[in-house]
Structure formats: C-alpha cells, structure tokens
Amino acid sequence: MSRNVSGSATESAYQHLKHLILTSELAPGEELREVALTETTGFGRSPVREALRRLVQEGFVEVRPRQGYRVSVVTLASVQDLFEMRLVLEPVAVELAAQRAPQEELEELHALAHKTYVHGDTLSYERFLQDNREFHVRIAKATGNERLARTLQGLLEEMQRLFFISLGNRDRAAEMVHEHHDLHDALLARDAPRAREIVVQQIEASRARVLEGLVSGTGHPNRAATGIVLADTTAPRRR
C-alpha cells in the first residue's frame, strides 16, 4: 500500500513540476533545489527527487555538478533541432492522414480546429496549447501509426514552453486559427499534397513566431537569469 501511495505522490510531483516548466512558471535556466521545491509544492523530498530525475531523463531539467538542478536552458541550436524534427515528422503524418484516415475521425477535428485564445490571458494560452497539441496528435493518430503519433506528441510537448513564450509577444490568434482551418479543409478534401504544403508553411510560421518571441524577450532586464541563449556558438554546427 505504501508503495502505491509513494508512486502516486511521485507521479503527482512529476506532473506538477512538468506543468510549471511547460508554462514557464519555472523559467528556462531557473535553479531547482529539492528543499525549496518541497516547501513550495507541498510534496515530500522523495517524490520531488524522483520527479526531478524523471524530468532529467526527458530533457526538461539539467543536472549541474555540485550545484543541483536547473530547468533546461533554451538555445538557438535546441530550437532549430526541435523544428527540424517537426519538419521531418508532421508533413508525413498529415499526408498519411489525408490518404487513409477514417472520415469520421477527420470530421471530429472540427471543434479543435476552431479553438483560439485570448491575448494576455495566460490561462487561455495553456488551454489553447493543449488543444493545439491534441489537434496535431489526433491527426497523427488517425494515420493508424501509433509510434508516429507518440513521437510527435512527445516532440510537441517538449516544444510547448517555446509556444507559451511566443504567444505573449503578439496577438496571432486569428492567424493560427486560420492555419488550422486550412489544414482541416485539406484533410477533409483528401488533398495530401496540399495538406503537406500547408503544414510545412505552418511549421515555418511557428518557428518564426517562436524566434521572434524569444528574441524580443532577451531585452527584458531579468531575461539573462531565465536561460534563453540565442547567440551562436563559436564552433559551427555539424550537419
């Protein structure tokens, strides 16, 4: 019985800390100390420690030798890597969905394709990003390829904190809803080439929004402490 309780507490601590990271309440680069997290979250030391270890494995938290933990920093290289991965996965997913997804599953995406947010309302950002992720993941699931859907879901979840930062920079709600409408229409029309073209354009537009949001945020006086590092490194990236 005690093991079940402990496991439940660890899962709750993990979900709570992950939520704080994805919504940037725990900002990139922020120091994480077990004692402080125990006091602020109400979870015990053991669940917090296990949650941090799990977040390290998933790349959301970094271990700093002799210094403890910190939220993983956002670098230009990491942003580009994430968007490159999305450009590999999602065009294939929408193409396959247009070709073979059950019609009823595509029609059920209508409500998600119309979700939006209120600029300046962080709670609506969170709901919108959950709906946005669900929209894209359900398209991937409609292909029948569960491995593809799981991989894309993990990638979009990792990108959520980037999206959250970018939403506050400028009101793009109408633009993003329009993007979802276009993609949904192409899927319903079974136009695989058009669906692929639209999603590539959407990913590139999303990359531009994220980079704009990150760059504009670097002017904030407290930004240096948040671990957003957009300067190029001295060594060229390997390709």
C-alpha positions in Angstrom: 0.0 0.0 0.0 2.8 2.4 0.9 4.5 1.8 -2.4 1.3 2.8 -4.3 1.0 6.0 -2.2 4.6 6.8 -2.9 4.2 6.1 -6.6 1.1 8.3 -6.7 2.9 11.1 -4.9 5.9 10.9 -7.3 3.6 11.0 -10.3 1.8 14.0 -8.9 5.0 15.8 -8.2 6.3 15.0 -11.7 3.1 16.2 -13.4 3.1 19.4 -11.3 6.8 20.3 -11.9 6.4 19.5 -15.6 3.4 21.8 -15.8 5.3 24.6 -14.2 8.2 24.1 -16.7 5.9 23.9 -19.8 4.1 27.1 -18.8 7.4 28.9 -18.0 6.4 29.4 -14.3 9.7 27.7 -13.8 11.7 29.6 -16.4 14.5 28.2 -18.6 17.7 28.2 -16.6 16.0 28.6 -13.2 17.7 26.8 -10.3 15.8 24.0 -8.8 16.5 22.9 -5.2 14.8 19.9 -3.6 14.2 21.6 -0.2 12.7 24.7 -1.8 10.5 22.7 -4.2 9.3 20.6 -1.2 8.3 23.7 0.6 6.6 25.4 -2.3 4.8 22.4 -3.8 3.9 20.5 -0.6 5.3 17.2 -1.9 7.9 15.2 0.1 11.6 15.1 -0.6 11.5 11.6 -2.1 8.7 12.4 -4.7 10.4 15.6 -5.7 13.7 13.9 -6.1 12.2 11.2 -8.2 10.2 13.7 -10.3 13.4 15.7 -11.0 15.2 12.5 -12.1 12.4 11.7 -14.5 12.5 15.3 -15.9 16.2 15.0 -16.4 15.7 11.8 -18.4 13.1 13.7 -20.6 15.4 16.7 -21.1 13.3 19.2 -19.2 15.8 19.5 -16.4 19.6 19.6 -16.3 21.9 18.3 -13.6 24.7 20.7 -12.7 27.6 19.0 -10.9 27.9 20.2 -7.3 25.2 22.8 -7.9 22.0 20.7 -8.2 19.3 21.0 -10.9 18.1 23.7 -13.2 15.4 24.0 -15.8 17.0 23.2 -19.2 18.1 26.3 -21.0 16.7 27.3 -24.4 19.4 27.7 -27.0 19.2 28.6 -30.7 20.5 25.2 -31.6 17.9 23.4 -29.5 15.1 25.5 -31.0 16.3 24.7 -34.5 16.7 21.0 -33.7 13.1 20.8 -32.5 11.7 22.5 -35.5 13.8 20.3 -37.9 12.4 17.2 -36.2 8.9 18.5 -36.6 9.5 19.2 -40.3 10.6 15.5 -40.6 7.6 14.1 -38.7 4.5 16.2 -39.3 4.4 16.5 -43.1 4.4 12.7 -43.3 1.7 12.5 -40.7 -0.7 14.8 -42.5 0.0 13.2 -45.8 -0.8 9.7 -44.5 -3.9 11.1 -42.7 -5.2 12.6 -45.9 -4.7 9.3 -47.6 -6.1 6.8 -45.1 -7.7 8.3 -42.0 -11.3 7.3 -41.3 -13.6 10.1 -42.5 -15.4 10.4 -39.1 -12.0 10.9 -37.3 -11.2 13.8 -39.6 -14.6 15.3 -39.2 -14.3 15.1 -35.4 -11.3 17.5 -35.6 -13.7 20.4 -36.4 -14.0 21.7 -32.9 -10.3 21.6 -32.2 -9.6 23.4 -35.5 -11.7 26.3 -34.2 -10.1 26.7 -30.8 -8.4 30.0 -30.0 -7.0 32.0 -27.1 -7.3 35.5 -25.6 -4.1 37.6 -25.9 -2.7 38.4 -22.5 -4.7 35.7 -20.7 -2.1 33.0 -19.7 -4.8 30.5 -18.7 -6.3 30.7 -22.2 -2.7 30.2 -23.6 -2.5 27.0 -21.6 -5.9 25.7 -22.8 -5.1 26.7 -26.4 -1.7 24.9 -26.4 -3.3 21.8 -25.0 -6.0 21.9 -27.7 -3.3 22.7 -30.4 -1.3 19.7 -29.4 -4.4 17.5 -29.3 -5.3 18.7 -32.8 -2.0 17.7 -34.3 -1.6 14.5 -32.4 -5.1 13.3 -33.3 -4.2 13.8 -37.0 -1.2 11.6 -36.5 -3.2 9.0 -34.6 -5.7 9.0 -37.5 -3.0 7.6 -39.7 -3.1 4.4 -37.6 0.6 4.7 -36.9 0.7 4.8 -33.1 4.5 5.1 -33.0 4.4 8.2 -35.2 1.7 9.7 -33.0 3.6 9.1 -29.8 6.8 10.5 -31.2 5.0 13.7 -32.4 3.2 14.0 -29.1 6.5 14.0 -27.2 8.0 16.5 -29.6 5.1 18.9 -29.3 5.1 18.6 -25.6 8.8 19.5 -25.4 8.1 22.5 -27.6 5.1 23.7 -25.5 7.2 26.1 -23.4 8.5 27.7 -26.6 5.0 28.2 -27.8 3.9 29.6 -24.5 6.7 32.2 -24.5 5.8 33.2 -28.1 2.1 33.6 -27.5 2.6 36.6 -25.2 4.7 38.5 -27.7 2.0 39.5 -30.2 -1.7 38.6 -30.8 -1.6 35.9 -33.5 -4.8 34.1 -32.6 -6.7 34.7 -35.8 -3.7 33.7 -37.9 -3.2 30.4 -36.0 -6.9 29.5 -36.2 -6.8 30.2 -39.9 -3.9 27.8 -40.3 -5.9 25.1 -38.6 -8.9 25.7 -40.8 -6.8 25.4 -43.9 -5.2 22.2 -42.8 -8.5 20.7 -41.7 -10.1 21.6 -45.1 -7.3 19.9 -47.0 -7.6 16.7 -44.9 -11.4 16.6 -45.4 -10.8 17.0 -49.2 -8.2 14.2 -49.1 -5.7 16.5 -50.7 -2.4 15.0 -49.4 0.0 17.3 -51.3 -2.0 20.4 -50.2 -2.1 19.2 -46.6 1.7 18.6 -46.6 2.3 22.1 -48.1 0.1 23.7 -45.5 1.7 22.0 -42.6 5.2 22.9 -43.8 4.1 26.5 -44.1 2.6 26.4 -40.6 5.7 24.9 -39.0 7.9 27.6 -40.6 5.5 30.3 -39.4 5.6 28.8 -36.0 9.4 28.8 -36.0 9.3 32.5 -36.9 6.8 33.3 -34.1 8.9 31.4 -31.5 12.2 33.1 -32.6 10.5 36.5 -32.6 9.1 35.9 -29.1 12.5 34.7 -27.8 14.5 37.5 -29.3 12.1 40.2 -28.1 12.2 38.6 -24.6 16.0 39.0 -24.4 15.5 42.7 -23.9 13.8 42.1 -20.6 16.0 43.1 -17.7 15.5 39.7 -16.0 15.9 37.6 -19.1 19.6 36.7 -18.5 18.5 34.7 -15.5 16.0 32.7 -17.4 18.4 30.8 -19.6 17.4 31.8 -23.1 20.6 31.8 -25.0 20.2 32.8 -28.7 23.8 33.7 -29.5 25.6 31.5 -32.0 28.4 29.3 -30.6 31.9 29.8 -31.9 32.0 26.3 -33.4 29.8 25.6 -36.5 27.0 23.1 -36.1 27.6 19.7 -37.6 25.2 18.6 -40.3 
